Amino acid sequence: MATLLLRNALVLATMDGEEIPGGGLLARDGVVESVGRTENPPDTAADAGDPQAVRVRDTFADTHHHLYQTLTRAVPGAQDSSLFEWLQTLYPVWARMTPEHVHAATAVGLAELALTGCTTAFDHQYLWPNGSRIDDQVAGASEVGIRF
């Protein structure tokens, strides 16, 4: 079993928003096994040292997404096409999206991200058809509960 131990971090931030000064993290085979203070680390862990100058997070951040596209992933005419063909197929679909679609796409996309350990996301929506607004995204994000 491969292990990784980080200890005495300046701050360890957890998925539930807790910040642990001097915290640590133990991962075994790529899975976080324990998070908290690490005064008594296991002897079998490969020690990664004391990351005094870094922030350790047990989560992921998605810094570039297009959440409204979540609802159009499986459009047959767009699959296996070039970028230009894909855009030609989907722009008319996106032009018909409503505020409810934007809300649902945001909630579904963020829920999928949350299932992978992502707790922070930034979206790059550039189409706001039919009265949709960023408020529709914020409402969808608040239902999922990740930082947005």
N, C-alpha and C positions, 0 to 999 in steps of 0.2 A: 504494500500500500504506500503510495506517495503521499507525503504530508507536507504542509506548509504552515508555519507558525509566524505570525506577526505579533509583536508584543511592544508594550510601552509606546503606542502611537500617541502623537500629540492629541488627536481627537479621533475616535472611531464613531462614525455615524451609522445607525442601524436603519432598517427598512421601516420601523415604526416611529422614526423621528427622534429616537434617543441619541444623545451624544455622550460618549464615554471618554473623558480625559484619561490618558494613560491606558487605554483599552487595548485589547488584543483579539486576534482571530485565529482559529485553528481550522484548516481545511484538510480533508482527507479524500484523495482521489478526485479532486476538483469540486468537492461539495463542502460548503461551509458546515462544520460540525458544531462549533461553539463560538460565541461572541461574548465579550465582556472583559473584565479585568483578568489579567493573566499572571498573577503572582506565582502560581504553581503550575507552570506549563508541563505537559507530558514529556517524559524523557525520550520518547520514540519519534517526536516531530523533528523534521529538518528545520532548523532555526533560520529564519530570514533576517534576524538581527533586530535592532531597535530603530524603527522608522520615526525618529524624533521630529523630523522636519516635514513629514507628509501627513495628509489626511487619508485614513483608511476607510473605505466604504464597502459594505457588503452588498451593493446594488449596482445596477447599470443605469446609464443615462443615454437616451436617444436624442441626439441634438439636431437631427434633420429627418423629418417625416412629412408625408403628404397623406394625412389621415382620411380625407374625403375619398381617396382612391381605394380604401378598404372595401367599399361596396361594389367595386367594379373589377375585382381581380379575375373573375372567371368569365368575362364577356368573351364568347367564342371568337368574334371577329378580331379581337385584340391579342389573343394568345398567339405565341410563336410568330409575331410580326416584327418588322423593323420599328424603330422609334417613331418615325414619321407616320407610318401606317397605324401604329398604336394610338398616337395622338389624334389622327383623323377619325378613328373609330370611336374614341372615348370623349372627345370634346363635345359632341352633340349630346351624349348621355350626361356629362357633367353639367351642361347648360340647363338641363331640366331638373337638377337637384333643388330641393327645397330646404328650408331651415331644419325640418325634421330629418332629412337625409344627412345633413351635416352633423346634427346632434348624434344620430345613430352611428354614423361612420366613426365619429370621434370616440364614442363610448366603446364600440367594438374594437377599434384599433388599439386603444389604450388598454383595454382588458387583455388583449392578446399580448401586448408588451409586458403588462404586469405579471402575466403567467411565466414570462422568461426571466423575471427578476428585475425588470426595469421599473424604477420608481420616479423617474424624472423624464419628461419628454418635451420637446419643442417642435411645433408644427410649422410648416411652410405653406400653408394654404394660400393660394394666389387667385382663386376663383371664388367669388361671392355672389352666386346667381340667385335670382328670385327672392330677394330680401333676406338671404342668409347673412349672418353676422358672426363676429368672433364670440359673441355671447352664447350662440348655439354650441360652439365648441366648449366654452367654459362650463356650460351646464352639463354636457356629456362627460367632461373630465371630472367634474365634482362628484358624479355618480360612481366613478371608478376609484377615486381617492388617491391618484398619484399626483406628484408635483407637475404642473403644466404651465 
